[in-house]
Amino acid sequence: MSQYPSLTRALAEALVDLAWFVENADDEHMDQDDAVKALEGVAAVVDRLSESQRAEFQQVIEAMTETESDPGRREFLEAFPDGFGLVE
């Protein structure tokens, strides 16, 4: 049995996890040019979402934020919608 209630939740968590990792990677673990390209890729995916998909993604981010216990990651989740163009 999956721990995710939906495919949307699973993919949203994967996308956010990727962005979190890249955002927090230091120069020793990731080339900064590659990091920028990866984060731009995340923003491009979000940019291509329909309005209903954006709303659904926003709800998933809010649910993830509510249950996040790590203060740094919670702050990242709170800033994610604005930082990645989810809200206009």
DSSP file (Angstrom, degrees, kcal/mol; ACC not computed):
  #  RESIDUE AA STRUCTURE BP1 BP2  ACC     N-H-->O    O-->H-N    N-H-->O    O-->H-N    TCO  KAPPA ALPHA  PHI   PSI    X-CA   Y-CA   Z-CA
    1    1 A M              0   0    0      0, 0.0     2,-0.1     0, 0.0     0, 0.0   0.000 360.0 360.0 360.0 134.9    0.0    0.0    0.0
    2    2 A S        -     0   0    0      2,-0.1     0, 0.0     1,-0.1     0, 0.0  -0.408 360.0-142.2 -73.5 146.4    1.3    3.4   -0.9
    3    3 A Q  S    S+     0   0    0     -2,-0.1    -1,-0.1     2,-0.0     3,-0.0   0.549  82.5  84.0 -82.0  -7.4    2.0    6.0    1.7
    4    4 A Y  S    S-     0   0    0      1,-0.1    -2,-0.1     4,-0.0     3,-0.1  -0.800  70.9-147.7-100.1 136.2    0.7    8.7   -0.7
    5    5 A P  S    S+     0   0    0      0, 0.0     2,-0.3     0, 0.0    -1,-0.1   0.706  81.5   3.9 -73.6 -17.8   -3.0    9.4   -1.1
    6    6 A S  S  > S-     0   0    0      1,-0.1     4,-2.0    -3,-0.0     5,-0.1  -0.987  70.5-109.8-158.5 163.7   -2.6   10.3   -4.8
    7    7 A L  H  > S+     0   0    0     -2,-0.3     4,-2.8     1,-0.2     5,-0.3   0.875 118.1  58.8 -63.1 -37.9   -0.2   10.4   -7.6
    8    8 A T  H  > S+     0   0    0      1,-0.2     4,-2.6     2,-0.2     5,-0.2   0.925 106.1  47.3 -57.4 -46.1   -0.3   14.2   -7.4
    9    9 A R  H  > S+     0   0    0      2,-0.2     4,-2.4     1,-0.2    -1,-0.2   0.920 112.6  49.4 -63.8 -43.6    0.9   14.1   -3.8
   10   10 A A  H  X S+     0   0    0     -4,-2.0     4,-2.0     1,-0.2    -2,-0.2   0.928 114.9  43.2 -62.4 -45.9    3.7   11.7   -4.7
   11   11 A L  H  X S+     0   0    0     -4,-2.8     4,-2.5     2,-0.2    -1,-0.2   0.872 112.6  52.7 -70.5 -36.5    4.9   13.7   -7.6
   12   12 A A  H  X S+     0   0    0     -4,-2.6     4,-2.7    -5,-0.3     5,-0.2   0.927 110.2  48.3 -63.2 -44.2    4.6   17.1   -5.8
   13   13 A E  H  X S+     0   0    0     -4,-2.4     4,-2.7    -5,-0.2    -2,-0.2   0.897 111.3  50.4 -63.5 -39.4    6.7   15.7   -2.9
   14   14 A A  H  X S+     0   0    0     -4,-2.0     4,-2.2     2,-0.2    -2,-0.2   0.918 112.0  47.3 -64.0 -42.9    9.3   14.4   -5.4
   15   15 A L  H  X S+     0   0    0     -4,-2.5     4,-2.2     2,-0.2    -2,-0.2   0.916 114.5  46.0 -65.1 -43.9    9.5   17.8   -7.1
   16   16 A V  H  X S+     0   0    0     -4,-2.7     4,-2.9     2,-0.2    -2,-0.2   0.900 111.0  53.1 -66.3 -40.5    9.7   19.7   -3.8
   17   17 A D  H  X S+     0   0    0     -4,-2.7     4,-2.6    -5,-0.2    -2,-0.2   0.905 109.3  49.5 -60.9 -41.4   12.4   17.3   -2.5
   18   18 A L  H  X S+     0   0    0     -4,-2.2     4,-2.6     2,-0.2     5,-0.2   0.943 112.9  46.0 -61.4 -48.1   14.4   17.9   -5.6
   19   19 A A  H  X S+     0   0    0     -4,-2.2     4,-2.7     1,-0.2    -2,-0.2   0.900 112.5  51.1 -63.0 -41.1   14.1   21.6   -5.3
   20   20 A W  H  X S+     0   0    0     -4,-2.9     4,-1.6     2,-0.2    -1,-0.2   0.923 111.9  47.1 -61.3 -46.2   15.0   21.4   -1.5
   21   21 A F  H  X S+     0   0    0     -4,-2.6     4,-0.9     2,-0.2    -2,-0.2   0.946 115.3  44.3 -61.5 -49.7   18.1   19.3   -2.2
   22   22 A V  H >< S+     0   0    0     -4,-2.6     3,-0.8     1,-0.2    -2,-0.2   0.913 111.6  53.3 -63.6 -43.5   19.3   21.5   -5.0
   23   23 A E  H 3< S+     0   0    0     -4,-2.7    -1,-0.2     1,-0.2    -2,-0.2   0.837 116.7  38.9 -59.9 -33.9   18.6   24.7   -3.0
   24   24 A N  H 3< S+     0   0    0     -4,-1.6    -1,-0.2    -3,-0.2     2,-0.2   0.428  87.3 114.3-101.0  -0.2   20.6   23.4   -0.1
   25   25 A A    <<  -     0   0    0     -4,-0.9     2,-0.1    -3,-0.8    10,-0.0  -0.506  58.5-138.9 -72.5 136.7   23.5   21.7   -1.9
   26   26 A D    >>  -     0   0    0     -2,-0.2     4,-1.9     1,-0.1     3,-1.3  -0.411  30.0 -95.4 -89.8 173.2   26.9   23.3   -1.4
   27   27 A D  T 34 S+     0   0    0      1,-0.3    -1,-0.1     2,-0.2     5,-0.1   0.761 121.9  60.9 -60.3 -26.9   29.5   23.9   -4.0
   28   28 A E  T 34 S+     0   0    0      1,-0.2    -1,-0.3     3,-0.1     3,-0.1   0.805 113.9  34.0 -70.3 -28.7   31.3   20.6   -3.1
   29   29 A H  T <4 S+     0   0    0     -3,-1.3     2,-0.3     1,-0.3    -2,-0.2   0.666 127.2  22.7-101.8 -20.4   28.2   18.5   -3.9
   30   30 A M  S  < S-     0   0    0     -4,-1.9    -1,-0.3    -8,-0.0     2,-0.2  -0.968  74.3-117.8-153.1 132.6   26.7   20.4   -6.8
   31   31 A D     >  -     0   0    0     -2,-0.3     4,-2.2     1,-0.1     3,-0.2  -0.495  28.1-133.9 -63.8 132.1   28.0   22.9   -9.4
   32   32 A Q  H  > S+     0   0    0      1,-0.2     4,-2.3     2,-0.2     5,-0.2   0.823 104.8  55.1 -64.9 -32.0   26.1   26.1   -8.9
   33   33 A D  H  > S+     0   0    0      2,-0.2     4,-2.0     1,-0.2    -1,-0.2   0.908 110.0  47.0 -64.7 -40.1   25.4   26.5  -12.6
   34   34 A D  H  > S+     0   0    0      2,-0.2     4,-2.4     1,-0.2    -2,-0.2   0.875 109.8  54.1 -67.0 -36.8   23.8   23.0  -12.6
   35   35 A A  H  X S+     0   0    0     -4,-2.2     4,-2.5     2,-0.2     5,-0.2   0.925 108.1  48.9 -62.5 -44.4   21.8   23.9   -9.5
   36   36 A V  H  X S+     0   0    0     -4,-2.3     4,-2.5     1,-0.2    -1,-0.2   0.918 111.1  50.3 -61.8 -43.3   20.4   27.0  -11.2
   37   37 A K  H  X S+     0   0    0     -4,-2.0     4,-1.9     2,-0.2    -1,-0.2   0.906 110.9  49.3 -61.8 -41.7   19.4   25.0  -14.3
   38   38 A A  H  X S+     0   0    0     -4,-2.4     4,-1.8     2,-0.2    -2,-0.2   0.925 112.8  46.3 -64.7 -44.0   17.7   22.4  -12.1
   39   39 A L  H  X S+     0   0    0     -4,-2.5     4,-2.3     1,-0.2    -1,-0.2   0.862 110.4  53.1 -68.1 -34.8   15.7   25.0  -10.2
   40   40 A E  H  X S+     0   0    0     -4,-2.5     4,-2.2    -5,-0.2    -1,-0.2   0.866 106.4  54.9 -64.6 -35.1   14.8   26.7  -13.4
   41   41 A G  H  X S+     0   0    0     -4,-1.9     4,-2.0     2,-0.2    -2,-0.2   0.901 107.3  48.9 -63.5 -41.5   13.5   23.3  -14.6
   42   42 A V  H  X S+     0   0    0     -4,-1.8     4,-2.2     1,-0.2    -2,-0.2   0.937 112.0  48.9 -62.1 -46.4   11.3   23.1  -11.5
   43   43 A A  H  X S+     0   0    0     -4,-2.3     4,-2.4     1,-0.2    -2,-0.2   0.867 108.7  54.1 -62.3 -36.2   10.0   26.6  -12.1
   44   44 A A  H  X S+     0   0    0     -4,-2.2     4,-1.2     2,-0.2    -1,-0.2   0.890 107.3  50.2 -66.1 -39.2    9.3   25.8  -15.8
   45   45 A V  H >< S+     0   0    0     -4,-2.0     3,-0.6     1,-0.2     4,-0.3   0.944 112.5  46.7 -62.1 -47.3    7.2   22.7  -14.8
   46   46 A V  H >< S+     0   0    0     -4,-2.2     3,-1.5     1,-0.2    -2,-0.2   0.891 107.6  57.9 -61.5 -39.6    5.2   24.9  -12.4
   47   47 A D  H 3< S+     0   0    0     -4,-2.4    -1,-0.2     1,-0.3    -2,-0.2   0.791 103.5  53.2 -62.0 -29.1    4.8   27.6  -15.1
   48   48 A R  T << S+     0   0    0     -4,-1.2    -1,-0.3    -3,-0.6    -2,-0.2   0.440  84.6 111.4 -88.9   0.2    3.2   25.1  -17.5
   49   49 A L    <   -     0   0    0     -3,-1.5     2,-0.0    -4,-0.3    -3,-0.0  -0.456  69.9-119.3 -73.6 146.5    0.5   23.9  -15.0
   50   50 A S     >  -     0   0    0     -2,-0.1     4,-2.6     1,-0.1     5,-0.2  -0.280  33.2-100.1 -72.3 169.4   -3.1   24.9  -15.7
   51   51 A E  H  > S+     0   0    0      1,-0.2     4,-2.3     2,-0.2     5,-0.2   0.904 125.3  48.6 -59.9 -42.1   -4.9   27.0  -13.1
   52   52 A S  H  > S+     0   0    0      2,-0.2     4,-2.2     1,-0.2    -1,-0.2   0.882 111.7  49.5 -68.2 -36.2   -6.6   23.9  -11.6
   53   53 A Q  H  > S+     0   0    0      2,-0.2     4,-2.8     1,-0.2    -2,-0.2   0.891 109.8  51.9 -67.2 -39.0   -3.3   22.1  -11.4
   54   54 A R  H  X S+     0   0    0     -4,-2.6     4,-2.7     2,-0.2    -2,-0.2   0.920 110.1  49.0 -61.5 -43.5   -1.7   25.1   -9.7
   55   55 A A  H  X S+     0   0    0     -4,-2.3     4,-2.0     2,-0.2    -2,-0.2   0.913 112.8  47.2 -63.0 -42.9   -4.5   25.2   -7.2
   56   56 A E  H  X S+     0   0    0     -4,-2.2     4,-2.0     2,-0.2    -2,-0.2   0.920 112.9  48.6 -65.1 -43.5   -4.2   21.5   -6.5
   57   57 A F  H  X S+     0   0    0     -4,-2.8     4,-2.5     1,-0.2    -2,-0.2   0.900 109.2  53.6 -63.0 -41.1   -0.4   21.8   -6.2
   58   58 A Q  H  X S+     0   0    0     -4,-2.7     4,-2.5     1,-0.2    -1,-0.2   0.900 107.5  51.0 -60.4 -41.5   -0.8   24.7   -3.8
   59   59 A Q  H  X S+     0   0    0     -4,-2.0     4,-2.3     2,-0.2    -1,-0.2   0.897 110.0  49.6 -63.4 -40.3   -3.1   22.6   -1.6
   60   60 A V  H  X S+     0   0    0     -4,-2.0     4,-2.6     2,-0.2    -2,-0.2   0.922 110.5  49.8 -64.7 -43.6   -0.5   19.8   -1.6
   61   61 A I  H  X S+     0   0    0     -4,-2.5     4,-2.5     1,-0.2    -2,-0.2   0.914 110.5  50.6 -61.4 -43.0    2.2   22.3   -0.6
   62   62 A E  H  X S+     0   0    0     -4,-2.5     4,-2.2     2,-0.2    -1,-0.2   0.906 111.0  48.4 -61.8 -41.8    0.0   23.7    2.2
   63   63 A A  H  X S+     0   0    0     -4,-2.3     4,-1.3     2,-0.2    -2,-0.2   0.901 111.9  49.2 -65.5 -40.6   -0.6   20.2    3.5
   64   64 A M  H  X S+     0   0    0     -4,-2.6     4,-0.8     1,-0.2    -2,-0.2   0.902 110.4  51.6 -63.3 -40.6    3.1   19.4    3.4
   65   65 A T  H >< S+     0   0    0     -4,-2.5     3,-0.7     1,-0.2    -2,-0.2   0.907 105.6  55.0 -63.3 -42.8    3.9   22.6    5.2
   66   66 A E  H 3< S+     0   0    0     -4,-2.2    -1,-0.2     1,-0.2    -2,-0.2   0.830 114.6  39.1 -61.3 -33.3    1.4   21.8    8.0
   67   67 A T  H 3< S+     0   0    0     -4,-1.3     2,-0.3    -3,-0.2    -1,-0.2   0.485  87.6 114.1 -98.0  -3.4    3.0   18.5    8.8
   68   68 A E    <<  -     0   0    0     -4,-0.8    -3,-0.0    -3,-0.7    -4,-0.0  -0.538  38.4-178.0 -74.9 128.1    6.6   19.5    8.3
   69   69 A S        +     0   0    0     -2,-0.3    -1,-0.1     5,-0.0     3,-0.1   0.675  58.3  89.5 -98.2 -21.2    8.6   19.4   11.6
   70   70 A D     >  -     0   0    0      1,-0.2     4,-2.7     2,-0.0     5,-0.2  -0.686  68.5-149.9 -79.4 119.2   12.0   20.7   10.3
   71   71 A P  H  > S+     0   0    0      0, 0.0     4,-2.3     0, 0.0     5,-0.2   0.874  94.0  49.3 -59.4 -39.9   11.9   24.5   10.7
   72   72 A G  H  > S+     0   0    0      2,-0.2     4,-2.0     1,-0.2     5,-0.1   0.919 114.1  44.2 -66.0 -43.6   14.2   25.1    7.7
   73   73 A R  H  > S+     0   0    0      2,-0.2     4,-2.7     1,-0.2    -1,-0.2   0.876 111.3  54.8 -69.1 -36.5   12.2   22.8    5.4
   74   74 A R  H  X S+     0   0    0     -4,-2.7     4,-2.4     2,-0.2    -2,-0.2   0.924 108.4  48.8 -61.6 -43.4    9.0   24.3    6.7
   75   75 A E  H  X S+     0   0    0     -4,-2.3     4,-1.8     2,-0.2    -1,-0.2   0.901 110.5  51.4 -61.5 -41.3   10.3   27.8    5.8
   76   76 A F  H  X S+     0   0    0     -4,-2.0     4,-1.3     1,-0.2    -2,-0.2   0.924 110.5  48.6 -60.8 -44.9   11.3   26.5    2.3
   77   77 A L  H  < S+     0   0    0     -4,-2.7    -2,-0.2     1,-0.2    -1,-0.2   0.884 108.8  53.2 -63.8 -39.1    7.8   25.1    1.8
   78   78 A E  H  < S+     0   0    0     -4,-2.4     4,-0.3     1,-0.2    -1,-0.2   0.862 115.5  40.5 -63.7 -34.9    6.2   28.3    2.9
   79   79 A A  H  X S+     0   0    0     -4,-1.8     4,-2.9    -5,-0.2     3,-0.3   0.625  93.3  89.1 -87.2 -14.7    8.3   30.2    0.3
   80   80 A F  H  X S+     0   0    0     -4,-1.3     4,-2.3     1,-0.2     6,-0.4   0.890  81.2  54.4 -54.9 -48.9    7.9   27.6   -2.4
   81   81 A P  H  4>S+     0   0    0      0, 0.0     5,-2.4     0, 0.0     6,-1.4   0.913 118.0  35.3 -56.6 -44.1    4.7   29.0   -4.1
   82   82 A D  H >45S+     0   0    0     -4,-0.3     3,-1.1    -3,-0.3    -2,-0.2   0.916 117.3  53.0 -73.2 -43.1    6.1   32.4   -4.5
   83   83 A G  H 3<5S+     0   0    0     -4,-2.9    -1,-0.2     1,-0.3    -3,-0.2   0.774 116.4  37.4 -66.1 -27.3    9.7   31.3   -5.3
   84   84 A F  T 3<5S-     0   0    0     -4,-2.3    -1,-0.3    -5,-0.2    -2,-0.2   0.191 115.2-105.8-113.0  15.6    8.7   28.9   -8.0
   85   85 A G  T < 5S+     0   0    0     -3,-1.1    -3,-0.2    -4,-0.1    -2,-0.1   0.727  75.8 134.6  74.1  22.6    5.9   30.9   -9.6
   86   86 A L  S   <S+     0   0    0     -5,-2.4     2,-0.4    -6,-0.4    -4,-0.2   0.860  72.4  39.9 -72.9 -34.0    3.0   28.9   -8.3
   87   87 A V              0   0    0     -6,-1.4    -2,-0.1     1,-0.1    -1,-0.1  -0.895 360.0 360.0-113.5 147.0    1.1   32.0   -7.3
   88   88 A E              0   0    0     -2,-0.4    -1,-0.1    -3,-0.0    -6,-0.0   0.408 360.0 360.0-110.1 360.0    1.0   35.1   -9.4
